């Protein structure tokens, strides 16, 4: 007995599909960068016991939390990248070393990336 013949009809609207994929890509990157920014700010605000015995976040003046942001163009975005999440205060690297806030934010959002991408894909790639 011969195997059944199969066929596949594909309506390839190349330019439209490529345009949608580019929109999907940019939307996903933007959503993930903004989610990382939000999580980093949450991490900065999260209370912990300091050396002086006080329970507070990494905030004295709010400068670090207010300056932490996602950027999509300019000198803070490395060549070849679409976005960066920065905390430009001079003491931010020291705070990251004492009690990380940016790395855990990136790790948390990376764990959510598939769900974010699927949600965006459902809206864009219909």
DRENDO-1510 file (C-alpha; in Angstrom, 1 decimal, always signed):
<recs>
REC; n; res; u; v; w
REC; 1; UNK; +0.0; +0.0; +0.0 .
REC; 2; UNK; +1.4; +3.4; -1.0 .
REC; 3; UNK; +1.6; +6.2; +1.6 .
REC; 4; UNK; -1.0; +8.9; +1.1 .
REC; 5; UNK; +0.0; +11.9; -0.8 .
REC; 6; UNK; +0.2; +15.1; +1.1 .
REC; 7; UNK; +0.5; +18.7; +0.1 .
REC; 8; UNK; +0.9; +22.0; +1.8 .
REC; 9; UNK; -0.3; +25.3; +0.5 .
REC; 10; UNK; +1.5; +28.2; +2.0 .
REC; 11; UNK; +0.3; +31.8; +1.5 .
REC; 12; UNK; +3.6; +33.6; +2.0 .
REC; 13; UNK; +3.2; +37.3; +2.2 .
REC; 14; UNK; +6.9; +37.8; +2.7 .
REC; 15; UNK; +7.1; +41.5; +3.3 .
REC; 16; UNK; +4.1; +41.5; +5.6 .
REC; 17; UNK; +5.4; +38.6; +7.7 .
REC; 18; UNK; +8.9; +40.2; +7.9 .
REC; 19; UNK; +7.3; +43.5; +9.0 .
REC; 20; UNK; +5.3; +41.8; +11.7 .
REC; 21; UNK; +8.4; +39.9; +12.9 .
REC; 22; UNK; +10.3; +43.2; +13.2 .
REC; 23; UNK; +7.5; +44.8; +15.2 .
REC; 24; UNK; +7.3; +41.7; +17.4 .
REC; 25; UNK; +11.0; +41.8; +18.0 .
REC; 26; UNK; +11.1; +45.5; +18.9 .
REC; 27; UNK; +8.0; +45.2; +21.1 .
REC; 28; UNK; +9.4; +42.2; +22.9 .
REC; 29; UNK; +12.8; +43.9; +23.6 .
REC; 30; UNK; +11.0; +47.1; +24.8 .
REC; 31; UNK; +8.6; +45.2; +27.1 .
REC; 32; UNK; +11.5; +43.1; +28.6 .
REC; 33; UNK; +13.7; +46.2; +29.1 .
REC; 34; UNK; +10.9; +48.1; +30.8 .
REC; 35; UNK; +10.1; +45.0; +33.0 .
REC; 36; UNK; +13.7; +44.8; +34.0 .
REC; 37; UNK; +13.7; +48.5; +34.9 .
REC; 38; UNK; +10.6; +48.0; +37.1 .
REC; 39; UNK; +12.0; +44.9; +38.8 .
REC; 40; UNK; +15.3; +46.7; +39.5 .
REC; 41; UNK; +13.4; +49.6; +41.1 .
REC; 42; UNK; +11.4; +47.1; +43.2 .
REC; 43; UNK; +14.7; +45.4; +44.3 .
REC; 44; UNK; +16.2; +48.8; +45.3 .
REC; 45; UNK; +13.1; +49.5; +47.4 .
REC; 46; UNK; +13.0; +46.1; +49.1 .
REC; 47; UNK; +13.8; +46.6; +52.8 .
REC; 48; UNK; +16.7; +44.8; +54.4 .
REC; 49; UNK; +18.6; +45.3; +57.6 .
REC; 50; UNK; +21.5; +47.7; +57.2 .
REC; 51; UNK; +24.6; +47.9; +59.4 .
REC; 52; UNK; +23.0; +50.6; +61.5 .
REC; 53; UNK; +20.2; +48.2; +62.4 .
REC; 54; UNK; +17.6; +50.1; +60.3 .
REC; 55; UNK; +15.3; +48.2; +58.0 .
REC; 56; UNK; +15.1; +50.1; +54.6 .
REC; 57; UNK; +15.9; +49.6; +51.0 .
REC; 58; UNK; +18.9; +51.0; +49.2 .
REC; 59; UNK; +17.4; +54.4; +49.3 .
REC; 60; UNK; +18.6; +57.5; +51.1 .
REC; 61; UNK; +17.7; +60.3; +48.6 .
REC; 62; UNK; +15.8; +58.2; +45.9 .
REC; 63; UNK; +18.4; +59.3; +43.3 .
REC; 64; UNK; +19.4; +55.8; +42.4 .
REC; 65; UNK; +15.9; +54.5; +42.1 .
REC; 66; UNK; +14.7; +57.5; +40.1 .
REC; 67; UNK; +17.6; +57.4; +37.7 .
REC; 68; UNK; +17.4; +53.6; +37.0 .
REC; 69; UNK; +15.8; +53.3; +33.6 .
REC; 70; UNK; +15.5; +51.5; +30.3 .
REC; 71; UNK; +17.1; +53.3; +27.4 .
REC; 72; UNK; +16.6; +52.5; +23.7 .
REC; 73; UNK; +19.1; +54.8; +22.0 .
REC; 74; UNK; +22.1; +56.9; +22.7 .
REC; 75; UNK; +25.5; +56.3; +24.2 .
REC; 76; UNK; +24.3; +54.0; +27.0 .
REC; 77; UNK; +23.1; +51.4; +24.5 .
REC; 78; UNK; +26.1; +49.3; +23.4 .
REC; 79; UNK; +26.6; +48.8; +19.7 .
REC; 80; UNK; +24.6; +45.9; +18.3 .
REC; 81; UNK; +22.0; +46.1; +21.1 .
REC; 82; UNK; +18.5; +47.5; +21.0 .
REC; 83; UNK; +18.2; +48.4; +24.7 .
REC; 84; UNK; +20.0; +48.7; +28.0 .
REC; 85; UNK; +18.8; +49.1; +31.6 .
REC; 86; UNK; +21.1; +51.6; +33.4 .
REC; 87; UNK; +21.5; +53.0; +36.9 .
REC; 88; UNK; +23.8; +56.0; +36.2 .
REC; 89; UNK; +24.5; +57.1; +39.8 .
REC; 90; UNK; +28.2; +57.0; +40.5 .
REC; 91; UNK; +27.6; +54.7; +43.6 .
REC; 92; UNK; +25.2; +52.3; +41.8 .
REC; 93; UNK; +28.0; +49.7; +41.0 .
REC; 94; UNK; +29.0; +49.7; +44.7 .
REC; 95; UNK; +25.4; +49.2; +45.7 .
REC; 96; UNK; +25.1; +46.4; +43.2 .
REC; 97; UNK; +28.2; +44.8; +44.8 .
REC; 98; UNK; +26.9; +45.2; +48.3 .
REC; 99; UNK; +23.3; +44.0; +47.6 .
REC; 100; UNK; +22.6; +43.2; +43.9 .
REC; 101; UNK; +19.5; +44.8; +42.4 .
REC; 102; UNK; +20.2; +44.8; +38.7 .
REC; 103; UNK; +21.4; +41.3; +38.1 .
REC; 104; UNK; +18.5; +39.7; +40.1 .
REC; 105; UNK; +16.1; +41.9; +38.0 .
REC; 106; UNK; +17.6; +40.7; +34.8 .
REC; 107; UNK; +17.4; +37.1; +36.0 .
REC; 108; UNK; +13.8; +37.4; +37.1 .
REC; 109; UNK; +12.7; +39.0; +33.8 .
REC; 110; UNK; +14.7; +36.4; +31.8 .
REC; 111; UNK; +12.5; +33.8; +33.4 .
REC; 112; UNK; +9.4; +35.6; +32.2 .
REC; 113; UNK; +10.7; +36.3; +28.7 .
REC; 114; UNK; +9.0; +33.3; +27.0 .
REC; 115; UNK; +5.6; +34.3; +28.4 .
REC; 116; UNK; +6.1; +38.0; +27.4 .
REC; 117; UNK; +7.1; +37.0; +23.9 .
REC; 118; UNK; +4.1; +34.7; +23.5 .
REC; 119; UNK; +1.7; +37.3; +24.6 .
REC; 120; UNK; +3.1; +39.9; +22.2 .
REC; 121; UNK; +3.3; +37.3; +19.4 .
REC; 122; UNK; -0.4; +36.5; +19.8 .
REC; 123; UNK; -1.2; +40.2; +19.4 .
REC; 124; UNK; +1.2; +41.0; +16.5 .
REC; 125; UNK; +1.4; +37.8; +14.5 .
REC; 126; UNK; -2.3; +37.1; +13.8 .
</recs>
